[in-house]
Amino acid sequence: MSLILSIPEDLATLAGPAGPGPASVTTAASAEDLLSVTQRLLEMPGVHFADLFGVDERQRHGCFRLHVIWALDRAGRWLDVEVDLPANRPQYPSLTPLLPSAGWYERELRDELDVEPVDHPSSSSLRRPAGWPRGRHLFHGELTWSSAGERNGQTDDDELPLLPAGPEGVVEYPLGPVRSGVVESGHYTLRTVGEEIIDFRLQLFYKHRGVEKRAEGLGLLHLPLVAERISGTSGFAHSLALCQAIETACGCEVPPRADCLRTLFAELERLYNHLGYQADLCQATGLAVGQAQFEILKERLLRLNAELAGHRYLFGLNVPGGLSRDLPGRQLTDIRRLLHELQRDVDVLGRMLVDSASHVDRLHGTGILRPEDAQAFGAVGPIGRASGVNRDLRRDHPYAGYGAVDFAVPVRDGGDAFDRFEVRLEEIKESIRIAEQVVDTVKPGPVRAEVTTPAEGGVGLGWAESPRGESLHWIALRPDGTAYRYRARPASFANWQAFPLAIPGHNILTDFPVIEQSFGLSFAGADR
Amino acid sequence: MQLSWLFRGVRTGILTTRYPATQERLPDGFRGRPAIAAGAAVVAGEELCPTGAIRADNSHGFLDVGRCIQCGLCSQADGIELRPAFELAQRRRSALIEPVGAAPSGGTEEPSVLDPAAGELQRMVQRLFSRSLHIRHVDAGSCNACESELKQLTSPYYDLHRLGLFFTTSPRHADLLLVTGPVTQAMEGPLRRTYEAMPDPKLVVAVGACACSGGLFAGGPLTHAGLEEVLPVDAFIPGCPPSPLALIQGLLVAIGRLDPRGSTA
């Protein structure tokens, strides 16, 4: 019995600009109704598909449970559509033909839970390692972290995607997974005719470690450590989203000073990422001094992090209930000074970059991700915003202290490398602005509240706008406070699905590194 | 416009550290490594530690620096404090496992009494590479924090090139294989092929807690518990991630220009 279809008005109210209400709402639908519910949600303005994952609930509820998470931006709310599937035949009609951005999520579901999205356009595995025996599915409840992987001695012999043989004159470049420079591992296949790239295939998941499985059975003390290490350069954002999910699950109210400081640290993380991004982009275009200048700024931020948090990447700072340590007052002065100098430096360097023809000429018109493709394939964060997807969790679903600060969200609609570059440059300035407001308005007080797991356990959804975009974390806790199931959907998992669309079409081979750096995505975030 | 970049660069001046010629210090609260008092502290630490780096064991107890992910949770126990140390690299995995409360080993490497020939070969290789070395990095499943620190090595603050160390993209030109990540199943094959493509003599270095011991992912179904399960390792650089200073110390230990430190850093 589908709750939504029987009350059509409620869905519109739920999704419209509404008054107060819970930040996330759960509802149930049947497998047969899921496609029509999806269709209705897609027709509503401001509604975006966010995540799709499954949980083995055979022990607790005698079924597999599918969760489809939607962002209702106008209402500042999330909707979790739960679908229970029978334990003996878990399948449902695939959403991908209707919703291309669900593609990878459903393949992951099939690999790791043996739930079949019927009529999914792709029958290939997303990230099952080659050596795994048939019938072993990572998220089946009977497998634990230590029991899940008796190896059968086979090591992965590359399962590279085989493109159909090209006509004469087409040159194929297989790049990776070991690639040039100090970069993450992943595989690209490029095909060119002359200089022009005509086809591109992506193969990720060489770095699949099983982060979500690792979290199962861990307690509140250790769970944030896992979240931080999904994608280390967005460690603070991920641990923040996870801690917020735990706080929701446990009904814990975080003290105001913790919310404020979390906002500050989240922006410090965004700053060092965006500065490093500019350095990487300068490296791609060959602007060596520009690269060095931004590396200097990034290093200053990392050293500030080490002073404030004892860790250059802000690991170990977020705990359920708030923060593990406070900032002594004198450090606020240090932060203010650094932000002021940074503002001045970024203004000057930003202008110099824009005036450097050798840099911007390589960005204009390169690697265009069209707005309609960005929408269809669920691009988020600065990558989406450079292609007209005007969404930012800090503004649309405020969390931590973002409700109390003033900032703009830069958006462009061209979707080329220059737009991606400009959005992140503007975001640096907005981050500084947010951080300064926090430093000026933060009040003394505790930074950590008690957290107790409810007697019956709990579930919670947490979110954060990481430097690369919308990151979602969902946790199901047992009554003893250990994790039953952890779901992490970093921004890069969404963005990588859109990446291939920006490659073919008026880009030449030497544009490829520029396009790749202009996206600035995380492999670890996608592979987990 | 190119001229203004030149002026900007010159005006910025020289920011480069002179480490190891001069000593460097990390900030006081920096979570470098735990210092554990013998007794009840070890038991409490073992409870708190997420990776089994602290083990209470009959007589004393052990701290495995190779498993430490620098989370700092152990410092909640009385008798455990964190020190901002960064010179943690060792040439042998066993040297990372320190008995709690034992006397420091004095900072020099003991000769390998079991296999004097191996020690001699090691020293010869180090003499070959001590002046200039080309490094091939492979990411075998890191979270990317290690790569971020490795990239900072060529930034003006650290300038790896002043030490005669360079990154190269081709394994054929490389002398040292630098590996981050626990070694996922999927990367084992490409990693081995990269190693085999490197001509002898060559060195292999494990960077970060994941490569040293599997870190937080040890014992799991999709990764190895560190690089040693896949390749012979010449040096281990602990940290999560190891800071650029730790990386410099570790690389210099690998090529014999620095000796590994004793157990109380």
Boltz contact constraints between the chains, C-beta under 6 A:
constraints:
  - contact:
      token1: [A, 129]
      token2: [B, 185]
      max_distance: 6.0
  - contact:
      token1: [A, 129]
      token2: [B, 186]
      max_distance: 6.0
  - contact:
      token1: [A, 145]
      token2: [B, 220]
      max_distance: 6.0
  - contact:
      token1: [A, 146]
      token2: [B, 219]
      max_distance: 6.0
  - contact:
      token1: [A, 148]
      token2: [B, 221]
      max_distance: 6.0
  - contact:
      token1: [A, 149]
      token2: [B, 221]
      max_distance: 6.0
  - contact:
      token1: [A, 155]
      token2: [B, 188]
      max_distance: 6.0
  - contact:
      token1: [A, 155]
      token2: [B, 189]
      max_distance: 6.0
  - contact:
      token1: [A, 156]
      token2: [B, 185]
      max_distance: 6.0
  - contact:
      token1: [A, 156]
      token2: [B, 186]
      max_distance: 6.0
  - contact:
      token1: [A, 156]
      token2: [B, 189]
      max_distance: 6.0
  - contact:
      token1: [A, 157]
      token2: [B, 189]
      max_distance: 6.0
  - contact:
      token1: [A, 177]
      token2: [B, 190]
      max_distance: 6.0
  - contact:
      token1: [A, 178]
      token2: [B, 138]
      max_distance: 6.0
  - contact:
      token1: [A, 178]
      token2: [B, 190]
      max_distance: 6.0
  - contact:
      token1: [A, 178]
      token2: [B, 194]
      max_distance: 6.0
  - contact:
      token1: [A, 180]
      token2: [B, 169]
      max_distance: 6.0
  - contact:
      token1: [A, 182]
      token2: [B, 137]
      max_distance: 6.0
  - contact:
      token1: [A, 182]
      token2: [B, 147]
      max_distance: 6.0
  - contact:
      token1: [A, 182]
      token2: [B, 150]
      max_distance: 6.0
  - contact:
      token1: [A, 182]
      token2: [B, 151]
      max_distance: 6.0
  - contact:
      token1: [A, 184]
      token2: [B, 139]
      max_distance: 6.0
  - contact:
      token1: [A, 184]
      token2: [B, 144]
      max_distance: 6.0
  - contact:
      token1: [A, 185]
      token2: [B, 139]
      max_distance: 6.0
  - contact:
      token1: [A, 185]
      token2: [B, 187]
      max_distance: 6.0
  - contact:
      token1: [A, 206]
      token2: [B, 186]
      max_distance: 6.0
  - contact:
      token1: [A, 206]
      token2: [B, 187]
      max_distance: 6.0
  - contact:
      token1: [A, 207]
      token2: [B, 141]
      max_distance: 6.0
  - contact:
      token1: [A, 207]
      token2: [B, 184]
      max_distance: 6.0
  - contact:
      token1: [A, 208]
      token2: [B, 222]
      max_distance: 6.0
  - contact:
      token1: [A, 209]
      token2: [B, 141]
      max_distance: 6.0
  - contact:
      token1: [A, 209]
      token2: [B, 184]
      max_distance: 6.0
  - contact:
      token1: [A, 209]
      token2: [B, 217]
      max_distance: 6.0
  - contact:
      token1: [A, 209]
      token2: [B, 222]
      max_distance: 6.0
  - contact:
      token1: [A, 209]
      token2: [B, 223]
      max_distance: 6.0
  - contact:
      token1: [A, 210]
      token2: [B, 220]
      max_distance: 6.0
  - contact:
      token1: [A, 210]
      token2: [B, 222]
      max_distance: 6.0
  - contact:
      token1: [A, 222]
      token2: [B, 50]
      max_distance: 6.0
  - contact:
      token1: [A, 225]
      token2: [B, 50]
      max_distance: 6.0
  - contact:
      token1: [A, 225]
      token2: [B, 71]
      max_distance: 6.0
  - contact:
      token1: [A, 229]
      token2: [B, 143]
      max_distance: 6.0
  - contact:
      token1: [A, 229]
      token2: [B, 216]
      max_distance: 6.0
  - contact:
      token1: [A, 231]
      token2: [B, 143]
      max_distance: 6.0
  - contact:
      token1: [A, 231]
      token2: [B, 144]
      max_distance: 6.0
  - contact:
      token1: [A, 232]
      token2: [B, 143]
      max_distance: 6.0
  - contact:
      token1: [A, 232]
      token2: [B, 144]
      max_distance: 6.0
  - contact:
      token1: [A, 232]
      token2: [B, 145]
      max_distance: 6.0
  - contact:
      token1: [A, 233]
      token2: [B, 144]
      max_distance: 6.0
  - contact:
      token1: [A, 233]
      token2: [B, 148]
      max_distance: 6.0
  - contact:
      token1: [A, 289]
      token2: [B, 5]
      max_distance: 6.0
  - contact:
      token1: [A, 289]
      token2: [B, 9]
      max_distance: 6.0
  - contact:
      token1: [A, 292]
      token2: [B, 156]
      max_distance: 6.0
  - contact:
      token1: [A, 295]
      token2: [B, 155]
      max_distance: 6.0
  - contact:
      token1: [A, 296]
      token2: [B, 156]
      max_distance: 6.0
  - contact:
      token1: [A, 299]
      token2: [B, 155]
      max_distance: 6.0
  - contact:
      token1: [A, 299]
      token2: [B, 157]
      max_distance: 6.0
  - contact:
      token1: [A, 306]
      token2: [B, 27]
      max_distance: 6.0
  - contact:
      token1: [A, 306]
      token2: [B, 30]
      max_distance: 6.0
  - contact:
      token1: [A, 307]
      token2: [B, 27]
      max_distance: 6.0
  - contact:
      token1: [A, 310]
      token2: [B, 29]
      max_distance: 6.0
  - contact:
      token1: [A, 310]
      token2: [B, 30]
      max_distance: 6.0
  - contact:
      token1: [A, 310]
      token2: [B, 31]
      max_distance: 6.0
  - contact:
      token1: [A, 311]
      token2: [B, 31]
      max_distance: 6.0
  - contact:
      token1: [A, 313]
      token2: [B, 145]
      max_distance: 6.0
  - contact:
      token1: [A, 316]
      token2: [B, 71]
      max_distance: 6.0
  - contact:
      token1: [A, 316]
      token2: [B, 72]
      max_distance: 6.0
  - contact:
      token1: [A, 355]
      token2: [B, 1]
      max_distance: 6.0
  - contact:
      token1: [A, 356]
      token2: [B, 1]
      max_distance: 6.0
  - contact:
      token1: [A, 522]
      token2: [B, 144]
      max_distance: 6.0
  - contact:
      token1: [A, 524]
      token2: [B, 143]
      max_distance: 6.0
  - contact:
      token1: [A, 524]
      token2: [B, 144]
      max_distance: 6.0
